[in-house]
Every structure is written in C-alpha cells, then in structure tokens.
Amino acid sequence: MHINKVEICGVNTAELPVLTNKEMQGLFVKIKKGDLQAREQFIRGNLRLVLSVIQRFNNRGEHVDDLFQVGCIGLIKAIDNFDLSHNVRFSTYAVPMIIGEIRRYLRDNNSIRVSRSLRDTAYKALQVRDQLINKNSKEPVISEIAQQLNLPREDVVFALDAIQDPVSLFEPIYHDSGDAIFVMDQVSDEKSEDETWIDGIAIREAMRRLNDREKLILTLRFFEGRTQMEVADEIGISQAQVSRLEKTAVKHMKKYI
C-alpha cells in the first residue's frame, strides 16, 4: 500500500484543510443543530486524521483507497457519537473509532475465517472490558471479563485470540513511566534466551537472594511458562508491575552468576 499518493478516492490529500480545535468546536455546535454544510466542512477538515491512522496498516497489502473509505466511516461514526461536554479533543475520541472500524474491515475480509459465534463472543468480551475500565479505571483481568459473560475463562481467551491481527513481537503495547512493555513480554517461549539462561545451581543460588514475590514471579514465568498477564492475574497486581519486578529480579540475579 502506497500511503504517499496525492489523490485517494478522488480526494486531493495535498489540499486537505486543517481545522483548529476552536474551529471544530464551533462547527460541532452547528452540526448538532442539523447544519449539513458544517458537517461536510467538519468531515473534510478531519480527513488528514484518517490518513494518519491508515498509515498504521500499511503492511497489510490492502488498497489505500479501501482503507481510506473504511476510515471515513469510522470518522463519521465518531462525529455522530461525540459529545463536547466530555471536554475531550475530538481527535482523541475519533482515532480509536477509526482504528476499530478498519480492524473490523480487515477481520471480516481476512482469508483466515473465524466463526460468527467466536467473533460474537470476542466482541462481547471487548465491550465488557471497556465497561469495566470505565467503572474501575483500570485494565480488567480475563477472569473478570469471563465472570461478567458467565463463560469459562478459556473460552474468552480463545475468542479474543481468534480475532487478533498478527503483530511484531517488538511492538510496544503499554508505557509505564517511560518503561515500554512489548508484545514479547506477554509471550512464553520454551526456547527463549532467558529460560535457557535460568538453569543449574548458579541460578538457584542467585534466586535465594531475591524476595518472595520476585522468586514467585520468576518461577511462574520461566519455570512454569506463564505469560505476564497470567502471573499478574494469579498474584493480584498489574502486568506493568510484573514486568518491572521481573526485569529488576533478572538484573539483580545477573550480579551473582
């Protein structure tokens, strides 16, 4: 997909306007009153936002015109549901909706077919996840989502895995105080460098110098092959905390090996 083409779907992207936040607020007031011209101006003034989003999907082999059209649908949905009273910038609200629309399109057109019932379970799980985040202001664990859906935990995990797009192991998925957590931090690998390294008497001696929580985390991660999410769920802390404790413990052990 060539994202740098000037004309997409008949739109000259080089001439797209850019609206200030104040201009968007003024137009949005008119939109709520049914002003179609203001709506058209608002949409055109945010097409660059759609362009910036579809760049994230430039390795999927999809035609840029198709993704642009789907992204515009997400933009329009964002306009229809946006509320100025929430005191949030429109772009902050719109980007997740545009991304969600594009991902749904890619899933529905994926050559690897996922059953409708499995997709329905996954989408319900994502809805429950959002509800729990809004209610508790923190990321829920899988067991909480499964309980809300009255389903086995394994069914929820399987459904969510089935709709995931392939990603790089080095793609950052969370930032906590500038310390990035990557996809590879969530994946257990029997042949990983760390697991090969944690072997023998020297390792056991070094682990004796750790506190009980650090010992438990390293045991679950490297001896039992658990993911960071599973460890966090079992001991009742966040995945970000598990990641920090794991890295600190490994760094501490290296001093004695």
Secondary structure, DSSP 8 states (H G I E B T S, - for coil): --TT-SEETTEEGGG-----HHHHHHHHHHHHTT-HHHHHHHHHTTHHHHHHHHGGGTTS---HHHHHHHHHHHHHHHHHH--GGG---HHHHHHHHHHHHHHHHHHHT-SS---HHHHHHHHHHHHHHHHHHHHHSS---HHHHHHHHT--HHHHHHHHHHT-----TT-EEEEETTEEEEGGGG---TT-HHHHHS-SHHHHHHHTTS-HHHHHHHIIIIIS---HHHHHHHHTS-HHHHHHHHHHHHHHHHTT-
